[in-house]
Each structure stands twice: as structure tokens, then as C-alpha cells.
Amino acid sequence: MTRSPYELTTPSAVLARLHPRLRTYFGAVPVGHVGRGAVDGREARVAVRAHRTFRFRTGSRTMVDAITAEPHGLVDHLGRRGRVSALLRAEVDADGPDAGALRLVSTRVTVRVLGRARSLPAIAAPRVTLVERFDDDADVQRVSLRLSAPLIGTLYRYEGTFRYRIEPDTGQGTP
């Protein structure tokens, strides 16, 4: 079984503080099964690829991203072509209201323009804060995302729930 990008870039002491159900979600998916983790065949690196569909009154929109383990840490490549990337710092509180939840905070944002990656200066770079927690009472995973800009404030905020499971790969579509 291949280790997940989270396992490859985050100290084991930090991951050990995760809620047990989140350890499954942020861990590797066993061979022959599907979940949220997979190997990115295009670049032969471990990646968690996601297609999230949001349903609004005006229609549906799908967000695509891939989280990879890079030499400098955990990186989220946004969009189908990954032109915007965010280097992420992973944190897990041992106690308090967020005990066992994973918090990902962007520390650098890079944009690919004309085949070259350019880091945005801190004064202009948006900041992403994502919190994933497990709600035992409702038996769901809760996600909260906030995108903010240094001089403007909150640009986008999302909160939602979902259920995650690992299933045998039947070959009936993508994970």
C-alpha cells in the first residue's frame, strides 16, 4: 500500500492526534479499493485527487484539485490543469474545540504562467484555511474552508458535510 501525501509530508506525531475516522480518510487506500487517495499516473507521484460537485439553485459547479507530497511539503494543485498551487501546513490540536481535526493552512501560493511557476508575494497571496473534523453524533465528516486576501478579507467561505468510505474497486468509474 502506498502512503498518502499527508503521511509522506506530515510528522507522524501530528497525524496520531487525528480523530480515528480522519486517520482513515487521510491515510492510504488499500490496493484493489477506491476512496479519495490514488496515484497520479501523469506525474508518477502520490496524489489525492478530488472532484467536488456543489449544487446551487442556479446549477452545479465542480471543483477539481490534487494534493501531492512534494520535497518541500504538502501541495494542493487547483483546477484541472493545476495552474494555481498552495503549499500547505498541516496542524492537529490535541485538545480544545478542534481536538482531532486536521487544519491545513496555505503558506505560499504559486501560479503557473507560460510554463513557469511564480510565487505570489505575501501581500497579494490569498490564504486558504481548511478544517476537516469528524462529527461522532451525526456520523459525518465536516469541512470548513475559508479563502481570504490580506487587504480585502474573506473572499469565499464554504461549510459542508459528507460521508467517506473505502470500497472495493469494481472498475465502474473513477474514485
C-alpha positions, 0 to 999 in steps of 0.5 A: 500500500502506498502512503498518502501525501499527508503521511509522506509530508506530515510528522507522524506525531501530528497525524496520531492526534487525528480523530480515528475516522480522519486517520482513515480518510487521510491515510492510504487506500488499500490496493484493489479499493477506491476512496479519495487517495490514488496515484497520479499516473501523469506525474508518477507521484502520490496524489489525492485527487478530488472532484467536488460537485456543489449544487446551487439553485442556479446549477452545479459547479465542480471543483477539481484539485490534487494534493501531492507530497512534494520535497518541500511539503504538502501541495494542493494543485487547483483546477484541472490543469493545476495552474494555481498551487498552495503549499500547505501546513498541516496542524492537529490540536490535541485538545480544545474545540478542534481536538482531532481535526486536521487544519491545513493552512496555505503558506505560499501560493504559486501560479503557473504562467507560460510554463513557469511557476511564480510565487505570489508575494505575501501581500497579494497571496490569498490564504486558504484555511481548511478544517476537516473534523469528524462529527461522532453524533451525526456520523459525518465528516465536516469541512470548513474552508475559508479563502481570504486576501490580506487587504480585502478579507474573506473572499469565499467561505464554504461549510459542508458535510459528507460521508467517506468510505473505502470500497472495493474497486469494481472498475465502474468509474473513477474514485 
